[in-house]
Amino acid sequence: MNKTFLEYVAEDIISKYGTDLSRIAVVFPNKRAALFLNEHLARLAGQPVWSPAYITISDLFRQHTDLKTADPIKLICDIHKSFTKCTGIDETLDHFYGWGQLLLADFDDIDKNMADADSIFCNLKDIHELDDISYLDNEQKEMLARFFANFSDDIDSELKKRFLSLWSHFGDIYHDYNRRLTEQGIGYEGAIYRKVASEETLHLKYDKYLFVGFNLIQKVERVLFSRLMKEGKAKFYWDFDEYYMPSPSQHLTTSPSQHLSGGALVSSAPRTSAPTNLNTSPSQHLNLSDFPNELDNTDRDIYANMRRPKRIRFISSPTENAQARFASNWLLENDRYKAGRKTAVVMCDESILLPIMHSLPPEADKVNITSGFPLAMTPVASLVMLLFDLYTLGLRKKGTAFNPHYLKKLMAHPYARHLQEVHLKGVHSKGVHLSQVHQGEVHQEGIHQKEEQQTIGDNSGCMGMAGMPYPPTSAALLHHIATLVKQVGIATKQDGDALTQESVFRMFTILNRLAALADSGDLLVDNTTLRRLVSQLVGAASIPFHGEPVVGVQIMGVLETRNIDFDNVLLLSCNEGNMPKGVNDSSFIPYSIRKAHGLTTIDNKVAIYSYYFHRLLQRAGDITIAYNNSTDNGHTGEMSRFMLQLLVESGQKIDHYSLTAKNQPTPLMPKPIEKDETALSKLEEMSRLSPSAINTYIRCKLAFYYQYIAHIKEPDSDPETIDNRMFGNIFHRAAYLIYKDITNHSPVIEKAHIQAYLSNRKLLASVVDRAFEEEECKTNNGLQIINREVIIEYITKLLKIDQQLCPFSILAMEEEAKVYTQLSFTIPSGGALKGGALVSSAPTKQYNLTIGGIIDRLDAVTDKQTGKRRIRVVDYKTGNKPSSAIKSIEEVFDPKNIASKHSNYFLQAILYSLIVSRSKEWNAANDPVSPALLFIKQAATNDYDPTLCIDKHPISDVTVYEEEFLTKLKETVADMYSPDAAFTPTDDRKKCELCPYRMLCGL
């Protein structure tokens, strides 16, 4: 590259205006280019220079109006007020917010293109209102005709009626909204621009305005440019390349929509319409013709660089991180980092900034990062989101308790230790101090059971409610969280970490902005919407890096590259969707109407990114473009359309490479854990054993070790989602509430009792809702509502099955049905079990364990075959029935049968049945006891019998299998306690797929 575009501009400015540039303003699309131009001016002048003023186009408009640009959220709040006033629709701000953003974007576009809102939002039913469209060209008229064909009188639908009803109010909303903002002395960007462009007189501060490097020019800008040019105050410098500029023949033979490209935005071809026609679309604005270029358009050194020989490489990468790591190698290759500011790493997806920063080679000691550090990636951002979750989703018992799931997540945050300490009490009256959690002093039972909610102390200003109402209002919540963030800022001040201090300050500012809007009554939203707004604002905020901008390798986003040229360019994440950047046409104004009235369309947005892409490459000699070829995690694996254009049209030789990892991952195989003294002592301490623990041991001995010996907890499930366990809990609770209500009034359950629920769906629904509430799961989203309906359906099925048994009695349910017994077994104290039998010569050790658990339902029915009373141990199952049958007791203890035959369900049901059969409390009359598994999904037939079967024979009396079952049970438990039997992993890798401990095994 001989010279950059800005060097040519600097030379021209010096030659025409000398070194006294104090009365000149240089206007850029963005601020970044001003630093480079200023450096070029100082170097080329060779003497002291009175620097010109550098302003952006936004600054230029704002300098000539008293209106202030309003806060984005304030703008949505006000547009909501105008919407409810003009339509009479009492829509909450929570539901309206997304609509408001679309409507504001539409109003902004209307004003920036100085379109007539009344013409756009006219009554579509009255086609005669569109008779006067003489100002439109033939293509625009045809576009409107196609659209309005859908609104003829013979086409009628409910959707059409609703659209017309809403559409007819948009004009009124537009005018009322602008009046409302003007009265407050504020406005949105488009309204401010339009007001300035419509002013008859402007008090201009400078003698000359030099507009440098613009591309898409909207009508407000064109009006301002035209006025300044007529007064002799405006000059223009255009940056383009003849490679992507449309030729005159294209203008004469094709419509603008057919040749819309980056070059069409700055086209120099002859006009096909009158020069003063400002109602044409942006693609038709022939900028070079209307606003002549100060540089020579025919100078091939400036405007014919794209077809010059270049080294271009396309690199496919399996991940984004691989591209970030490649950036380090690329900078070192051919010493590109030594070129300093002539080398640029450009991110099409700025989320890879962090991995790029961590991958920079130490040799590149001078780097300028223009995009700033994302606030969303700082610890204070995650802290604020956790606090929102705690004070909204995590509040229980009318604000007197926290859900442990959210509390633990907050306490695990590194900044939690900076918050003012608060004492939390569990139901066991054990004080849990915040610092204790970080020091590992809280025992496992302290904060994890659902019934052990952590009560909130009265410590004002701490993590407690601090005087907030329940549920907390938006204003109270914002002020409280802002106070906590301030507290973090004070506590971290001594650390001297500038990034931490700046991120805390930015977050505190955002929260205070929202709190001020909430205090004024503008922001009236629920806390779910409030959290979304905070997340949106945080996502858009960044922390600028301080340094010398024009020195060192440049790391920047695509928008920062405007007007700046580089010799070496590495373009990362250049995938379709990133380049062009996720353009969409979400709008209340249909495409046809936007096109006809000269508003910005998706075509214009694509053209802008086409210009950015080609302009970045046009003067570079060394170009590397990387893209992600993976189709995982929402990636399409498709290179940008602009890359394909280069392949087809550029005529350049393009080399293709792929990034691959040099080191292949070594698969880790789980290893058995021998029973040392610690493991044996833990086993000795276990005085109780549940069927779940036994089943875990049978399934995988290593998983048993992690859960019951090492006490490694499974990750908590998200309480706002319903997994299989939570679904089952809610179903069980609903069934319990129904039968508890019936048994409180009658010891025997009759058909009429059940019919009272079956015939009253509202009553059933209320019971299910109560179960949701008691399980602390809210039905506040679509998935929960679906789950609620499914549970209601399952409860209905259960009641219909039970109705066929009537009359019957329920002996106990859930917590009332705790059954335990003593299990005695012997193991060799110095040797292993062999084949399940003891070694006769080895010394033995006697063990006595309490074994048992909680039964879902213990009932008494009349056996249809014998007519006698039979007790059933019923276990509700909301999953699928086993695909094949259990044929023997031995199969119950075979781990291979857990998945296909649900042998673990059999073990639990048979064990509970044996305990009940020998219990004087539950079976004093020695009635026969049967285990039953009630699979709700498959319980549709009238003759459905949930009684367990062994080899297709129903277990009408479980004592028939007692001796064989207890023998296998003792062998299993004896192996569990045997010192020579290691905790070995399962051989079935399918079981590992859903195991919570699979990561510990390296799987």
N, C-alpha and C positions, 0 to 999 in steps of 0.2 A: 504494500500500500504506500503510494507516494505521499498523499496528503489526506487528511480527514475532511469531512464535510465542514466541520466547524472551523478548520484552518482556512478553507476557502472563504467562508463567511467573514472571518476575522480580517483576512487580507483585503476583502472588498470594503469592509467598514473603515479600516485605516486609510485606504486609498481615497475614499469618498468624503470621509468626515474628519480625518486627522486624528489628533490625540486628545482633543477636548470633546469628550462624549458625555458631558454632564447633563446635557439637555436631551439626551436620547434614552429611550426605554427599549430594551430588547425583551420581546415577549416570546416565551416558550410554552409548549404544551405541559411541561413539568419542570421541576426545579433543577434536576440533576445536571442537565447540559450547561447551565449557566456557569458552573465551576470550571468546566473545561474551556468554554469560550473565553472566560475572563483570563485564564492562564495563557491562551493563545494570543490574545490582544496584548498582554504585557510583554510577551516574548517577541512578537513581531514588530512592535512599536520601537523597541530598542531605546526607549526613553520613558520618563514618567508619563502616565496616562491618567486623564480624568475618566474614571470608569463610568460606563453607562449604568442605568438602573436595570436590574434584572427582575422581571415579574412573570408570573404565569398568567394564562388567559383568565383564570378565575380571579386572580388579584385585580386584573384590569377592570373587570365588571364590578367587583365589589368596591373599588375606589370611587365609583360614580353613583352610588346609591346610599341612602340612609338605612335601608333595610339590612338586618343582620341575618346570616344563615342560621336557621333554627336547629336545635338538637333533633336528630332523626326520630327519636322516640316521641318527643314532643310533637313532631309533625304528624305522626300516626295517631296520637291521642286527639289532636284537633280535627283531623280528617274523619275520625270516628264520630265526633260531635256533629259535624256537618252531615254525615251520612244518616245518623239517627233523626236529625231535624228534618231533612229533605224527604226521606223515604217513609218516616213513621215506623220503621222497623226497629224494635227494641233489641238490637243485637248487642251482646256483651263484647267488651273490648278484647276479651280472650279469644272469642271465635272470630272476631273481625280483623285481628291484627294482621294475619297473612293477606287478607283481602286488601287491607289498608296499604300494605307495602306495594302490591300490584297497582293499586289505584294511584298512589303517589308517583310511581315510576311512569305511569301513563300521562298524568298531568305534567310531569317534568318534561317528558318528550314532546308533548303538545306545545308547551311554551318555548322550548329550545328551538323548535321548528316553526314557531309563530303561526301555528295552525288555528283555525277558528273552531273552538270547542263546541259551539252551538251547531255548526254544520256537521261535525263528526258525530255528536250525540243527538242527532235529530230523531224525530219519531219515525221509526222504520216502517210503520204501517202506512203512513201517508207518503206514498212514493212521489206525489206531486211536490213535496217539499224539496225534492232533488232535481226539479226541472231546470233550475239555474245552475248548471255545472259547466258553463262555457269556459271557465278558467282551466279545466282539465284537458289533457291531451287524449288522443284516441285510446291509447293503452290504459290509461287511468279510468276512462269511462267504461271500457270493456270489463275492467277489474271490478268496478262497482256493480255493473249489471249482473255479473255472475253471482256476486254475493247476495244482492237483493232479490234474486230469483227464489231464494229460500224463504222469503217473507211475503210471498204473494198470498192472496186471500184464500186460495184453495189448499194451502199447506198450513195445517194447524196442529199444534201439539202442546202438551203441558209445559215441556221444556222451552218451547218458543215463547209461550205466554210469560213464563217467569223471566226469561232473558229480556223480553221487551219491557216488562214492568220495571226491571232494574235499570235497563239501559236508558229509559225515558227520564230517569232522575239524575243521571251522571252530569248533565249540563248544569243543573241547579246546584249539585254538590260542588262542582268546580268553582262556580262563582261565589257561593257562600263560603267555601273554604278559603279562597283568596282574600275575601273581605275580612274574614276572621283573622287571618295572619297579618294582613296589613294594619289592622287596628292595634295589633300588638308590636308592630315595628319589626316583624320577622318575615321570613319567607323561605321557600325551598329554592334550590339553585336555579331551576328553570324559570321560576317566576321573577327572580332577581335579574337574571339575564334579559328576560323579555322587557322588563320595566326599563332597563338601561337602554336597550336597543330601540325602544319606543320614545325615548326622551327627544324632544325637539332640539334642545341645546345641551351640550356636554362641556363642562369646564375641564379641559384637558391640561394635565400637569406638565407634559413634555412636548417638545417641538417635533420630534420624530418618534414613530413607533415602528420598530423593526420586528416583523413577525417571522420567526425562524422555525422551520421543520414541522409545519402543520400537515395534516392529511385530511381526515374527514372534517368538513366544516359545516356546522349546522346553521340554520337560517339566521339565528340571532347574531352569530359570529359574522356571517356574511354581511348583514346589515351594518354592523359596527365597522367591519373592514371597509365596506363601500363608502361609508361616511368619512372615515379617516383618509381614505385615498382621494376622495373628491376635494378634501381640504389640503391635500398635498402633505399629509402627515404620516402616511403609512407606506412602508416598503416591505417586500416579501422575499423570503429565501426558501425555496422548495428543495426538498431532498428526495430523489428518486433515481431510478435507473431505467434506461430505455428497454431493458430486457422484459420488464413486466408492465410497461406502459402500453395501453391499447393503441393500435395504429389508426390512422384516419379512416381506412377502409372499414375497420370494425365499427367505428362510430356511425358510418354512413349506411351500413348494411345490417346491423344488429341492434336490438333494443338494449337499453342499459342493463336490464336484468340478465341478459345473456352474456355480457362481457364484464360483469361486476367483479373486479379484482382489486388488489391493493393499488395498482397503478391508476385505476379509474377514479380514485379519490383525488388524485392530483393531476388529472389528465390535461394535456396541452393540445389535444386534437381540436379541430374546428367544431363550432357549436352546431347543433341540429335544431336549436330553438333560440328564441330571442334572448339576448344577454341579460336582460333585466327580469326574466321570468324566475321569480323566487319560490314558486309553488312546486317546482319539480323536486324529485327525490334527491337525496344527497349524492347518489351515484351519478346524477346528471349535472352536478355542479362542476363546471369545467374551470377549476380553480386557476390554472396557469393562464387561461385566456382572460378571465375577469380580473385577476390580480397578478400582473406580470412579475416574472422572476428577475431579481437583481443580478443573478449569475447567468452566464451564457448557457442556454438550454442545449446548444449544439456542441458544447465543450465535452469531448469524449473522455477527457481525463477526469471530469467530475461525474458525468452521467452515463458512462459506458464501461462499467467495471465488472458487471455480473458475468459477462461472457469471457473475461480474461482467465487464463489458466489458473486453476485453484487445486489445492489438494483437499478432496472431500472424502470423508469416511463415514459410513453408517455402521453403528454398533448396536447389536441387539443384546439385551441383558435380561437375565432371569428375574432380577429383583431391583427395586429402587436403591437399596443399600449397596448393591454391587456397583451401580453407576456412581454412587457417591465415593466409594473406595477407588474406583477407576480414575476419578478426578485427580487424585494424588499422583498416580503414575503418569497421567497425561501432562500435568504441570512439570514433572521432572524430565519427561521425554523431550529431547532436543532443547532442554533448558528453557522451556516456554516461560517458566516463572520469572526468568531474568528480564523478560520483555516488559515487566511491570504492568502499567495501565493499558498497554497494547494487547494484553491477554485477558480474556473474560470467560468466566464460568457462568453460564446463564441457565436459570432454573425455570422450566415451564411449569413445574409443580414445586412451589416454595416450601412444601412440607419436608423436603429432603435437606433443608438448610443445616439442621443439626448434624446429621451424619457427614455432610460435606465438611463442616467445621472440624469435626473430630478426625477427619481423614487427611487434613492438610499436611503436607510434608514440612518438616522443620526448616528446610531450606527456603521455603516461601515465607520469609519473616515479615514481609510487608503485604498486607491484604486489606482491601476495602470492601466491606459488606454493606451494600446499599439497602437491602430489603428489611433490615432490622430483625431483632430476635422476637419470635412470636410470643406474645403474652400468654397464650393458651398453653405453652409448653413449660411454663414456670411453675415451681411448687405452690406459689400463692394462688394460682388459678385452680389447681386441683383442691387446695384447702377450701376455697370458697364454695366450690361445687359440693364438697363433702358436708360443709356446714349447711348449705341449702337442703341437702338430702336429710340431714339429721333433724332440722327444725321443721320440716314439712312431712316427708314420708316417714321419718323416724320417731315422730311423737306418738305416744300411746297414753291411754287412760286420761284423756282430756288434758293432755299437756303436762301430766305429772310424772311421766316416765319416758325413757328413750328405748327404742328397739335396739337390742344389743348388736344386731347386724350392722347398723349404721354407726353406732357408737364405737365399735371396734375398728371399723374402717377409718374413722376420724382419728382415733387414738394411735393408729399405726402411722399416721402422717408425720413427717419429720418436724413440722412446725407446731404440732399439737403441744409439744413441751413448752412452747413459748406462751401459750394461752394461760390466763390466770387459773390456778389450780382449783378444782371443784371436787367435793366429796360426793361419791355416788354410793347409794346403798342398795344391796340386794335384798331379797325376801328373807334371807337368813340373818339379816341385821348385821352383816359384815360390811364395814366401811371400805369402799374401794376408792383409793386415792388415785388421781390421774397419773401422778408420777410413778405409782406402783406398777401400772400397766407397762410403762416404758422400761421399768427395771425388772420385768418378768416376775413380779411378786404375786400376781393374781393367779389363783389356782384354776384348774380347768372348769370346775363347777361354778366359778365366780360369775362369769359372764358368757353363758352360751345357751342355757336352756330357755325356751320361749317363755316359760312362766316366770323366769327370774328377771323381770324388767328392772332396769336401773332407775331408781327414783331420782328426781332432780332436787338438789338442795336449794336453799333460798339465797345462795351467794350472789348478790347483785353484781352485774358486770362480768360474771364468769361465763362458762359454757352453759349454765342453766338458763332458764327462761328470762331471767333478769327483768321481771315486771311486764313481759310481753303478754298480750291477751291470747286466749286460745279459741280458735286457731289464730296464729299470729297474722296481723295485717301486713300488707306489703311494706308500708312505711316503717313499722316497728321492726320487721325482719331485716330490712336494709340497714337501718341505723345500728341494729345490734351486731350484724355481721361486719359492718364497717368499723365498729368499735373494736371488734376482735382482730380485724386486719391491722388496724392502727397499733394495737398491742403487739402484734407480731413485728411490725416495723420498728417499734421502740426497742423490743428485745433483741432484734438482729442488727441494730445500729452499730454495736460494738464490734461486730464481725468484720466490718470494713469491706463487705462485698457490694460493689456498686450495682451489679445486676439484680441482686436481691432487693436492695433499697429502691431501685427504680421500678421494679415490677410491683412491689408493695404499694408504692406511690400511685402507679397507674391504676392498680386495682381499687385502691381507696378512692381515687377520683371518679372512677366509673360508678361505684356504689353510691357515692355522694350525689352524683348527677341524677341517678334513678331515685334516690331518697327525696331529693328536692322536687322532682316531678310527682312523686307519690304524696308528699306533704301538701302540694298545691292542689291536689285533687284531679290532676290531669291523668295520672297513671293509675287507673282502677282495674287491676287484673288480679287473677288468683295467683297463688304462689307457684303453680306449675308453669304458667305462662311467664311469670317473673324469672324463674330459673332459666327458661329458654332465652329470654331477652338478655340476661346477664351472659349466658354462654355465647350468644350471637355477638354481643359487643366485645367480649374478651377475644373471640375468634378473629375479629377484625382489627384488633389493636396489636401494636408491635413496639419494641423498645429499640430506639436507634443506637447504633454503635458510633462512638466518637473516634475520630481519627482524621488523617489527611486524605480527602476524597480522591485526589488526582494522582496519588502515588500508590504503586503496588498493583497486584492482581485484583481485578474487579470481579466480585461475586454478586450477582444481581438477578432480579426477576425480569421478565420480558419487558414490562412497561418502562423500567428504568433505562433500557437500552436506547430509547428514542433519541435521535440526533447524534449518538455517540458511535464512533467506528473503532474497530479492533483489527489487529493483524491475525490473532489466534482466537478462535471461538470454540468453546465446548458447550453444546446445547444439550441439556439433560432432560429426561422424561418427555421427550418430544413424541408423545402418543396422541392419537386422535382422542379428543376430549380435553387434552391439555393445550394442544395447539391445532386448531383454535380452542380457546379456553371455554369449555362447557357452555357454549352459547345456546340460549333457548329463547323461545318467543312467547313466554308466559305473559299474558296481557289480557285485559278486558276488551281491548280493541282488536277485532279480527284482522288477520294479515291483509285481506283485500282492502279494508278501509284504511289501514296504516299505509299501504302502498299508494292508494289513491290520493291521500292527503299529505303525502310527503313526509310521513313520520319514519323513524328509524325502524328498519326491519332486520330480521335475522341475516338477510343477505349483506346488509351493511356491516354487521358485527363480524361476519366471516371475512369480509374484505379488509377490515381494519387489521385483523390478525395476519392476513396474507401480506399486508404491507409491512407490519412489524417483522415478520419472518424474513422476507426477502431483503428488506432494508438492512437488517442486521448482518446478512451474509454478503451484501453486494461488494464491499471493499475489503473483506477479509481474504487472506490467501491460504490460511490453514484452518479448515473447518472440520469439526468432528461432531456428529449428531448421534446421540444415544436414545434408545427407546426401550421400554419394557415389553418383552415378547411373551410374558406370562399371562395366562388367562385366569389366574386365581384372584380371589379377594376383589372381585368386581372389575379387574383389568380386562380390557378387550384384547390385549396383545397386538394391537394394530398400530403401525406407524402412522404419523400424521399425514393427512392428504397432501400437505405441502412438500413432504419428503418424496411422495410419489410423483408430484409434479416435477421436482428436480430430476428424478430418474428419467422421466419421459421427455422433458422439454429443454433442460439446461444445456445438453451437449457436453457436459463435463464428465470426466472419468470418475466414477464413484466406486470406491472399494468397500466391501462388506466384511465385517468381522463380528465375532460373537464373544461375549465374556463368559468364561467358565471358571469354576472354583478349582484351584490346583489341588487342594486337600480334600479327599473324600471322607465323609463322616464314617467313623467306626461304630457299627451297631453295638450297643451295650446289652449284654445278657444279664438278667437278674441272677444274683447269686444267693445261695441259701445262707441263713444266719444260724450259727451254732448257739446252743443254749449255754450261756455262761452263767456265772453266779448271779449277776444282776437280773437276767431273764428268769432264772429259776425262782429267785426271791419274789419277783413280780407275780409269778404264777402262784406262789405260796400265799401271797396277799389276797388273791382273788377268792373271796368266800362265796360269791354267787356267780352262776353261769347261766346266760340266757340262750334260748334256741338260736337267736341271731348270731351269737358268738360261735356256737357250735357249727352253724352253717357256714360262717366265714372261714372257720378252720378247715372244713371239708372242701370249700371252694378253692382256697389258696392259703396255705399255712403262713406264707410271708405277709400277706395282707392282714392276717390275724395278729401277727407280731406288730406291725405298724400301728394297728388300731388299739389293741388291748394291752400290749406290753410296752410299746414306746409311747402310747397315748398321743399319736399324731392325729389331729382332728381332720375330718373331711372338710373341704372348703364349704362355707355357708352358701346356700342357694339364695338367689336374689328374692327378697320377700315380695317384690312387685311383680314377679312372674310366678307361674304355677308349674312346678315340675311334678313328676309322677308321685313323689312322696307327699307334697303339699295337696295334690289333688285327692289322694287317698285319705289324708287327714281330714279334709273338709267333708268328704263323703261320710266317713266314719262319724264325724261329729254331728252331721245332720241326721243320720240314722239314730244316733244316741238320743238326740233331743226329741225326736218324734216318739220313740218308744218309752222314753222317760216320762213324757207327758201322758201317754196312755196308761202306763203302769201306776202312775200316781193316783189314778182314778179307779183302776180296776186291776186286780191281780191276774186276771185271765184276759187275754187279747182276743176279742171277737171280730168277726168280719165287719161289723158296723163301725168299730173303732177305726179300722184301716180305711173303710170307705169314706169316712169323714174327711180324711186327707186327700184321697184320690179324687174326690168330687170338688175339691176346692184348691185350684192351682195357686191362688194367691196365698193361701195358708202354707202350701208346700214351699213356695218361693220365699216367703218370710222366714221359714225355718232355715233354708239354705243360706239366705242372707245373714242370718244370725251366726251360722257356722263360719261363714267367711269372716265375719267380724271377730269372732272368738279366736279364730286362727290368725287374726291380724293380717288378713289379705284383702285389699280393696278391689272392688269391681269397678275400677275407674278407667279401664281401657278396653279396646275391642276384644283382645284375647281373653281377658278375665270374664267379659260378658258371655263369650262363647262357652267358656268353661262352666260358668254358672248354669247355662241352659243344659249342658251335658249332664251336670250333677243332678239337676232337677229331673231329667229323664231317667237317670240311673236310680234315683230314689223311688221314682214311680214304679220302675221295674221291680225293685226290691219289695215294695209294698204289695204288688200284685202276686209275687211269688209267695210271700208270707200269708196273703189272704187265703190261699189254697190250704194252708196248714191249720187254719183256725178251727176250733179254739186251741190255743197253746199259751204257755206261760214263759216269761223271761225271768230267769233266776238272777242274772247279774250281767252287767255290761261294762266294758272298758275298765276304768280305775276300780270299780267295785268287784271286778272279776280277776283278782290277783290270785294265782295258784302257784304254790311252791311245794317242793318235796326234797328229801335228802337222797343224794346219790352217793353210794359207797363203792370205791373201786381200789384196786391194789396194783402197784407197779414195782418192778425190781429197783431197788435203791441204787444199785451199782451197774446195772446192765440194761440193755434195750429189750423191748418186746420183739419176739420173733414170730411173724405170721399171726400177730394178734394174741398169742399165748405167752404165758409167763415162763421164764426159764426156771425149772424146778429147783435147781441148786443155788439160785441167786437169792440174796436177802431181799425181802419185800418191804414196802411202805404203804400204810393204809391212808386213804384220803376220804374225807366226807365233805361234799359240796352241796350247797343249796342250789337247786336248779328249778327254773320255771319262768313265769312272766305274766303278762296281761292278756286276757282273752277278749276278743271283740264282742262276742255275745255267747252267753251260756243260757240255753233255753230247754224246755221240756215239751216234747210233742207226743202224740199218740201214734205208735207204729202202725202203719196201714196193714201189715201182714199179721202181726200178733195181736194187735189191739191193746197192747200194753204200753206203759209209759217208758219213753226213752229220752235220755239226756243227750243233747247235741252240743259239741264245742264248735261254734260257727266262726269262721274267719272270712271276712269280706275281701274280695279281690276285684279291683277295677281294671285289671289287665286282661291278657288273653289266656284262654285255657291251654293246658299242655297239648303238644302236638301228638304225643303218644302216651300210653298208659304205663303205670308202674306195675311190675309183675311180681315183685317180691320185696320183702323188708330189706334184703341186702342191697337192692337197687336204690333204696332211700338214702343209703350212706355212700353211694357211688358218685363222686364229683362230676362224672360225665353226664349225669342225668339232670343236673340242675337246670340247664337251659332248655332242653327238649321236653323233659317230663315234670319240671318244677318239683323235683324231689325235696328241695328245701322247704316248700310249703307243707309237704307230707310230714317231714320230720317234726315241724313245729306243731301241727294239728294233732298228730298221734301222741306226741309227748304230753301236751296239755290234756288230752283225753285220758291218758293213763293216770295222770295226777288226779284228775277229777274222779275217776272211777274208784280210786282208793281213798278219797277224801271224805271224812265224816261230816265235814261242814257242808259240802255241796252234794254228797250222795249218800246220805245216811241209810237210805232204803236199798242200797246196792242195786240200783237200776242199771241196765246196760247203757254204755256211753259210746257215742259215735263221733268221729271227727268229720267235719263238713267244710268244704271250700266252696263258697258261694261266688261264682264268677258272674258278675252282674251283666257284662256285655253279652254273654251267650245264654242268659237265662230267659229265653223268649217262649219256650214251649210250656204247655200246661202241666205236663208230667215231669218237669225238671226236678231232679233230686240231687242236692249238693253233697250227699254223703260220699266220702272217699271210698274208692275201690282199690283192692289189690288183686291184680290179674282178673279184672272185671267183676270181682265179687265184692258187693258193698260191705263195709265194715259196720255191721249192726251192733257188735260188741267188741270193743277194742282190746279187751283182756285176752282174746284169742291169740293176739300177736305180742302179748306182753313179754314173754320170756325171750323170744328172738330179738325183739326191739331193744330191750334193756341190755342184752349181751353185746349187740353192735354198738350201742351208745357208750357202754363202759370201755369197750376197746378203743373207741374214738377219743374219749376223754383221757384215757390212760396214755395214749400216744401223745396227746397234747402235753401231758405233764412229765413224760419220760425224758430224762436228762440227755439221752443219746439220740433222740429224734429231733433233727434240725428243723428250723422253719424254712421249708423249701417252697420255691415258687411253683405255680401251676404250670402244667405242660400245655394247657389250652390257651393259646395267645388271643383267641376271640374274647375270653373273659377279661383280658387286660385292657381291651379297647375302652371300656367304660369305668375301669377301676380308678378311683381317686388317687391311688398311690403309684400309678404307672410311671410318673416322672421320676420317682425315687428309684425305680428299677431301670431307668434309662431307656424306657420304651417310648 
